[in-house]
Amino acid sequence: MKVTPTAIPDVLVIEPKVFGDERGFFFESFNGKAFDEAVGRHVEFVQDNHSRSAKGVLRGLHYQIQQPQGKLVRVVRGAVFDVAVDIRKSSPTFGQWVGMELTEENHKQLWVPEGFAHGFLVVSESADFLYKTTDYYAPAHERCIAWNDPDIDVRWPTIDAELTLSAKDQAGLTLSEATIFD
């Protein structure tokens, strides 16, 4: 696999080696040993999640203030614009974001470590989004930062569909109002 740091070095793009021919393709979507080498520490995933969303659905920017989750995310059908925001107050990249398109064709994955808010926008007609997490979902500790916080200024792509957000995502706080990591 090929591992490339983003503008925020703790967030990594992971590209598996894809073997394809007229029958289709094969790739190893996860290898614990190789992944640990790539991130420079042992990472244990405890939960796998799968969401399907229609075009224009924007989920995020989510995080858990306790039981923080690192996430290894990918798309197996469709395409999304995926975003990670550094919300570690002591980090030199605090408040900065990185984003990239994840698609069923490019097979790219994004490693979003603990201490980041995460979200995505579906840019295809629909998308199946898979992600592994390093801790269990803990609704009591879940938080949401506004997807359109002007201080973060995520440059979401323009799509020919109305945005659809959950009530929770519509009520997201600004970074300056949110509880964040030290």
C-alpha positions as CSV (number, residue, x, y, z in Angstrom):
1,M,0.0,0.0,0.0
2,K,1.0,3.6,-0.6
3,V,0.8,6.0,2.4
4,T,0.8,9.7,1.9
5,P,0.6,12.4,4.6
6,T,-1.8,15.2,4.0
7,A,-1.3,18.9,4.8
8,I,-2.0,17.8,8.4
9,P,0.7,15.1,8.7
10,D,-1.3,12.9,11.2
11,V,-4.1,12.4,8.6
12,L,-3.0,9.9,6.1
13,V,-4.1,8.9,2.6
14,I,-3.8,5.1,2.2
15,E,-3.9,3.6,-1.3
16,P,-4.0,-0.1,-1.6
17,K,-2.3,-1.9,-4.5
18,V,-5.2,-3.0,-6.7
19,F,-4.8,-6.0,-9.0
20,G,-7.3,-6.0,-11.8
21,D,-8.1,-7.7,-15.1
22,E,-11.1,-8.5,-17.2
23,R,-12.7,-10.4,-14.3
24,G,-12.7,-7.5,-11.9
25,F,-10.2,-6.5,-9.2
26,F,-8.7,-7.6,-5.9
27,F,-7.0,-5.6,-3.2
28,E,-6.2,-6.0,0.5
29,S,-8.4,-3.3,2.2
30,F,-6.7,-3.7,5.6
31,N,-3.5,-5.3,7.0
32,G,-2.9,-4.6,10.7
33,K,0.9,-4.9,10.5
34,A,1.2,-2.6,7.5
35,F,-1.2,-0.1,8.9
36,D,0.6,0.0,12.3
37,E,3.9,0.7,10.4
38,A,2.2,3.4,8.4
39,V,0.9,5.3,11.4
40,G,3.9,4.6,13.7
41,R,1.9,2.9,16.5
42,H,-0.3,-0.1,17.2
43,V,-3.9,0.7,16.3
44,E,-6.7,-1.6,17.4
45,F,-10.0,-1.3,15.6
46,V,-13.1,-2.4,17.6
47,Q,-16.0,-1.5,15.4
48,D,-16.9,-1.5,11.7
49,N,-19.6,0.8,10.4
50,H,-21.4,1.1,7.1
51,S,-23.6,4.0,6.0
52,R,-25.5,4.5,2.8
53,S,-26.5,8.1,1.9
54,A,-28.1,9.9,-1.0
55,K,-26.6,12.7,-3.0
56,G,-26.4,15.9,-1.0
57,V,-26.3,14.2,2.4
58,L,-23.7,15.9,4.6
59,R,-22.8,14.1,7.8
60,G,-20.6,15.8,10.3
61,L,-18.5,17.2,11.6
62,H,-18.6,14.5,14.4
63,Y,-16.3,13.4,17.2
64,Q,-16.4,11.9,20.7
65,I,-14.9,14.1,23.4
66,Q,-14.5,11.0,25.6
67,Q,-13.8,7.6,24.1
68,P,-12.3,9.4,21.1
69,Q,-12.4,7.4,17.9
70,G,-9.7,7.1,15.3
71,K,-11.4,6.3,11.9
72,L,-10.2,4.5,8.8
73,V,-12.7,5.5,6.2
74,R,-13.4,4.4,2.6
75,V,-16.1,4.3,0.0
76,V,-17.2,1.1,-1.7
77,R,-20.0,2.5,-3.9
78,G,-20.3,6.1,-5.2
79,A,-18.2,9.1,-4.1
80,V,-17.9,11.4,-1.1
81,F,-15.9,14.5,-0.2
82,D,-14.4,13.5,3.1
83,V,-13.1,16.0,5.7
84,A,-11.0,15.9,8.8
85,V,-10.6,18.9,11.2
86,D,-7.9,19.1,13.8
87,I,-9.5,20.0,17.1
88,R,-6.5,19.4,19.3
89,K,-5.9,22.7,21.0
90,S,-2.2,22.0,21.5
91,S,-1.6,21.0,17.9
92,P,0.2,23.3,15.4
93,T,-2.6,22.5,12.9
94,F,-5.4,23.3,15.3
95,G,-8.6,24.4,13.5
96,Q,-7.2,23.4,10.1
97,W,-8.9,20.9,7.8
98,V,-8.0,18.5,5.0
99,G,-10.4,17.1,2.5
100,M,-10.4,14.7,-0.4
101,E,-12.6,12.7,-2.7
102,L,-13.0,9.1,-1.8
103,T,-14.6,6.9,-4.5
104,E,-15.3,3.4,-5.4
105,E,-12.9,3.8,-8.3
106,N,-9.9,5.3,-6.6
107,H,-10.1,2.9,-3.6
108,K,-8.4,5.5,-1.4
109,Q,-8.8,5.4,2.4
110,L,-8.3,8.2,4.9
111,W,-6.9,7.7,8.4
112,V,-8.5,10.2,10.7
113,P,-6.8,9.9,14.1
114,E,-8.3,10.6,17.5
115,G,-8.6,14.3,18.2
116,F,-10.2,15.2,14.9
117,A,-13.7,16.0,13.9
118,H,-14.9,14.1,10.8
119,G,-17.5,14.6,8.1
120,F,-18.4,13.9,4.5
121,L,-20.6,15.1,1.7
122,V,-22.1,12.6,-0.8
123,V,-21.3,13.9,-4.3
124,S,-22.6,10.9,-6.3
125,E,-26.2,9.7,-6.6
126,S,-25.6,7.7,-3.5
127,A,-22.7,6.3,-1.6
128,D,-21.8,3.4,0.7
129,F,-19.3,4.6,3.2
130,L,-17.4,2.1,5.4
131,Y,-15.3,3.0,8.4
132,K,-13.4,1.2,11.2
133,T,-13.2,2.9,14.6
134,T,-10.7,2.6,17.5
135,D,-13.3,2.9,20.2
136,Y,-17.0,2.2,20.5
137,Y,-19.8,4.6,19.7
138,A,-20.7,6.5,22.8
139,P,-23.7,8.8,22.2
140,A,-23.3,10.5,25.6
141,H,-19.9,11.8,24.4
142,E,-20.7,12.6,20.8
143,R,-20.3,16.2,19.7
144,C,-20.8,18.0,16.5
145,I,-19.1,21.1,15.0
146,A,-21.0,23.1,12.4
147,W,-20.2,21.9,8.9
148,N,-20.2,25.6,7.8
149,D,-18.2,27.2,10.7
150,P,-16.7,30.3,9.1
151,D,-13.6,30.0,11.3
152,I,-12.8,26.6,9.9
153,D,-14.0,27.4,6.4
154,V,-14.3,24.0,4.8
155,R,-14.5,24.3,1.1
156,W,-17.2,21.8,0.4
157,P,-17.7,21.1,-3.3
158,T,-20.6,22.5,-5.1
159,I,-23.1,19.9,-6.2
160,D,-26.4,20.0,-8.1
161,A,-28.5,18.9,-5.1
162,E,-29.8,20.4,-2.0
163,L,-27.8,19.6,1.2
164,T,-29.5,17.3,3.6
165,L,-28.4,17.4,7.3
166,S,-29.7,15.6,10.3
167,A,-31.2,17.8,13.2
168,K,-28.0,17.0,15.1
169,D,-25.8,18.3,12.3
170,Q,-28.0,21.4,11.9
171,A,-27.4,22.2,15.5
172,G,-23.6,21.8,15.4
173,L,-21.6,24.3,17.4
174,T,-18.8,26.5,16.1
175,L,-15.2,25.5,16.9
176,S,-15.0,28.4,19.4
177,E,-18.1,27.2,21.2
178,A,-17.3,23.4,21.1
179,T,-15.7,21.3,23.7
180,I,-12.3,20.3,22.2
181,F,-9.2,18.3,23.0
182,D,-6.3,19.8,24.9
